[in-house]
Structures are given as structure tokens and as C-alpha cells.
């Protein structure tokens, strides 16, 4: 199913899919804010759960190893 939606609707949809732990394929043109919207929702959900949002691709190898050994907040 293909849907064309605005960022707020994507945020709401992500909340539903993340709550149900279901995958969601997001597709769109370069630079329209897909990644930023997903990160915004992930940061919000992490904060609500007392967790820390970590952008894995921007994390050092040492930090990744530290997280792997102790994934608690």
C-alpha cells in the first residue's frame, strides 16, 4: 500500500508501528525530512522511557562496544 502523507501524519504512524514493533517502509525524495522525522519520534520515545537516543552510525566503535556490554540507559 502506498500513502502520501505529511510529516505529522508520519510521526503518528511511526508511533503506532513502533508501539506494535512492526516494520514500516518509508520512501520519498532525497532531502524531504524522512530521516529527521524518524529520529524525532525515536528521541521522543526514548525520552518517554527514560532512555538515551543514540545515532548508531555516528557512534564510535568503543561506545558501541560499551553499549553492547550494558544496553541499559
Secondary structure, 3 states (H helix, E strand, C coil): CCCCCCHHHHHHHHHHHHHCCCCCCCCCCCCCCHHHHHHHHHHHHHHHCCCCCCCHHHCCHHHHHHHHHCCCC
